[in-house]
Each structure stands twice: as C-alpha cells, then as structure tokens.
Amino acid sequence: MAKKGNRVQVILECTEHKETGKPGTSRYITTKNKKNTPDRMEIKKFNPVLKRMTVHKEIK
C-alpha cells in the first residue's frame, strides 16, 4: 500500500566527523516534505562523538 502525501524519510550525516579521523559517524533520521524542500537539507545537530553542534547534511 502506497503512502499518501509528500513526506519522505531522510538521513542526515555529520560533515565534520570524517575530517577528524575519529571512529564512528553521527547520523540522524528525520522527515521532510519534498514539495516544500526539493533540495538537500542542511541542519545543525549535536554530534555526541565530537561533543558539539556540527552541520549535518542529507545523504542519499
């Protein structure tokens, strides 16, 4: 059964984590309306490994 509406689940991944060389990744799952936000999301979220707020971008 297909879902109605334009909301889709997206995964947000930290952009600064890879550069530090520390193991693991910081990822969040959220939803967005693809009609209102057709381009990729970019949100500041807390990274527990780095212990600070970092930019998280949507990945495919």
Buried (B, 14 or more C-beta within 10 A) or exposed (E): EEEEEEEEEBEBBBBEBEEEEEEEEBBBEEEBEEEEEEEEEEEEBEBEBBEEEBEBEBEE
